Amino acid sequence: MTRGLVLAFCLCAAVTLAQGRPAFEVASIRPSADQVTQVSAGARVTGSQVRIVAMSVKDYVGVAYRIRASQISGPEWLAQQRFDITATLPENVSPDQVPEMFQSLLADRFAMKVHRETKEFPVYALTIAKTGLKVKELPPDPAPDPNAKPQAFEVAATGSGNGVDVNLGGGSSFSLGNNRLEAKKITMTALADLLSRFVDRPVVDMTSLKGRYDVTLEIAPEDYTPMMIRSAVNAGISLPSQALRMLEGASPDPLSAPLRQVGLALESRRAPLDVVVVDSALRTPTEN
């Protein structure tokens, strides 16, 4: 259940591109020790060192191309095989370019070939409800001290059948447990991405809100377990047939009522979205 982790890692990266695609100075790729559905994943960038644990190949594609898992097309094993990666940034290369370095790493070590397409998808538009927004924008963070020593950037995610907790870094986080989804210090764009994991189509932010908010959604008990199952399915985790059958009678829209309580709404629409298609890749990366 690492979708939130991918989002968090992507959020830390600017969209600027270097001349040519940068690459890590060195990188080690090892199969993760935990390859089952209960996963603890994390990412840490400290100085020139990048350390990521228990992310699937599909997650790494999402980081590399700054795209949701639902917009990645490829073989099923991409979401099932998890790897730990330790890498060193080259001198004078910004951590903002880490996604492009992952593009190089996937191409080099997994012989991955991809292409981009644009397709029209059914989506949910996240909008402000007619009753008006009922959560207040948080005050902005103080400006960073330009003379301060750079701090480590760290995100982490844990997930099991009991719930999921994701630290997005910088005081931003979200958790799902005990029939409640709670997001702290989150942008509406990030909230839309997080909601996407619990429903049957991508959620696109169309609120035009730029600040950060604390948002708590009370989930109906009968919707909670199906939402957890759908989250696992959207993350590419294989589940037994009896678990999947629980989706057959589940509400297709478990979030609209909770969102209305905070002044937000989901509207069914169609929208063009970018898609990354994995044409070919090695299941086992080449040697370190």
Buried (B, 14 or more C-beta within 10 A) or exposed (E): BBBBBBBBBBBBBEEEEEEEEBBBEEBEBEEBEEEEBEBBBBBBBEEBEBBBBBBBBBBBBBBBBBBBBBBBBBEEEBBBBBBBBBBBBEEEBEBBBBBBBBBBBBBBBBEBEBEEEEEEBEBBBBBBBEEEBEBEEBEEEEEEEEEEEEEEBBBBBBBBEEBBBBBBBBEBBBBBBEBBBBBBBBBBBBBBBBBBBBBBBBBBBBBEBEEBBBBEBEBEEEBBBBBBBBBBBBBBBEEEEEBBEBBEEBEEBBBBBBBBBBBBBBEEBEBEBEBBBBEEBEEEBEEE
